[in-house]
Amino acid sequence: MIALMLAAAPFTSAADHLRIERPAGAQVSRTLDGRSLMAAGWRLMWDGKPAGPGNDVVRFTIRARPTDGVGVVDEMLQIGIGKPGSARDCLTRGLRGGSARKLPDRLIDGRRWTAWSNGDAGMSQQITATDLRTVYRNRCYAVARIGYAVKAMDTPRGLPAQAMAAAAMDRALATLRLK
């Protein structure tokens, strides 16, 4: 599993003008389904409102053994794109929830992305996320780097350490190219 996290495989969506190297061992989904504490949709929303019109592009997931050793954590990287005209409120819409914190903007491949930290917890689930947004071709591009933990379950054998899975997702994020 470790070798698969270190290897990269290209993911390209020509229609969405993007390319990214995903960890070869990551599960790939083209649907950004919701979970407890995490709404479905092309961008994470922290204020309880709908994401608005847009397209799910991809989610990469690696299930890992949490740092504290209890339950499981899914390290995820997801990308969604708003419909044409979504640029108007792209950089702030839905990002100001209860635990929202504005982070310094980030540069990925020379493009500036606004960055926010968000999270929530309840019962046995916990989510932490870094939400990144930029406008490209008059559309809102939303990237979320997510850690989603479920504590009320046994930890399956053979899972990689959370730190390794998180590092694999961070490496993938650094390869994101809008073209």
N, C-alpha and C positions, 0 to 999 in steps of 0.2 A: 504494500500500500504506500509506503514512503516513496519508493521510486516513482509510482504513478503520480504522486502529488508534486514531485519535482519536475517531471516531464510536462511539456506543454503541447497542446494541440490547438491549431487555429480555429476560431469561430468567426465567421464572416456573415454579415447581413448586408448585402449590396443595396437592397431597397432602403435600408435604414442608414446607409453610409457609415457603417462602423465595422471595425475589426478588433478582436481581442484574442489573446492567448489564454486558453482556459487550462487549469490543471487537468491532465489527462485522466486522472481517476475521479474527477468530479461528476456527480449526476447532473445531467442537463435537462432543463425543462423550458418549454417555450410558453408556459402559462404561469403567471405570477399569482398563484393561489394564496388565499389568506390563511391565517392560523389564529388561534387565540392570541389576542393582543396585537395582531398584525392584519390590517385590512388587505383585501385583494386589490389588484389594480396595477396599472403601469407605473405608478409612483407611490411610495409610502406616504400616508397622510396621518398626521399626529393630532389633528384638531377635530376628528370625527366626521369630517365632510367627505363626500365622494371625490375620487381622483380626477374626475372629468374625462372627456373623450381622449383616448390615446390607445397605443398598442403595446402589448407585452412583447418584449424582444427575447430575453433569455434570463434564466436563473441558473447559476452553478451552485451546487451544494456538496459539501463534504461533512459527513457525520463523524463526530470526534468524541473522545473521552475528555470530559471537562477537567479543567485545571484542578478543581477541588475534588475530582473523582466520583461525584455523585450524579447519576443520570446520564444524559447525553446532551451534546450541543451540536447544532447544525451551523457550520460556518458557511455563509452564503454571500454571493455577489449577484445582484440583479440589475437589469437595465430595461428601461421602458422609455417610450417616446410619445409625446403629446401630438395631437392632430395639428395640422397647419393652423397658425394663429395662437397656439398655446404659449407663445413667448411672453405675452403681456404680464402674467403674474408667476412666471416659472420659478423665479429665484426665491420666492417666499411662501407661495401657497401651500398650506398644509404642514408647514415645518415648525410652526410655533405651538407645540403642545405643552403639556405640563412640565416635562423635564428638558425642554429645548434649550440648547446652548449654541450660539453662533460661534463657529470656529473660523480661523483664518482661511481665506480662499486658498485653493490648491491649484497647482499647475499640473496638468496631465497632457503630455505631448504638446506642450506650448500653449494649451488652451486653459483659460481660467474657469474654474468651477467654484461656485459658492459651496460652503460646507457647513453642515449643522450636525450636532450630536443630539440624539434622542434615545429614549428608552422607556420601558414600562415593565411592571412585574405584577403577578397575581397568582394566587394559589401555588401551583408548582411550575409555572412557566415564567420565563424572563426573556426580554428582548433588549438588545443594545444595537444601535445603528449609527453609522455615519452616512448622512444623506448628502449627495453631491448633485448639483444642478447646473446646467449651462444651456445657452440658446445657440442653436446651430441651424442654419437654413430656415429660420423663422419658426422653429419647433423647439419645444422644451425637451431636453434630454435629462432623464432622471436615473441616477445610479445610486444604489444603496449597498453598503457593506455591512452585513448583518451577522450578529451572533444570537442564535435562538436556542435557549437552554430549556430542557424539560427535566426537572429534578425527581419527579415521582415515577421513576422507572429504573430497572436494572441497567447497568452499563454492559452492553454486549462485549464479548471478547474480541480482540483483534482491532479495535478502533485506534486510529492514530491519536496522538496527543493534540489537544486543542491548539496549542501554540504552533504546531506544525501545520495544521489545517488553516489556521488564520494567516500564517505567513504565505501559504500557497495562494490564498485568495488575494492577499495584498500584492503579491507579485503579479497576479493576473490583472488586477486593477491598473497597475503601472504600465501595462502594455496597451491599454485602450487607445484606439485611434479613430477619430472621426475623419472621413475622407469625402 
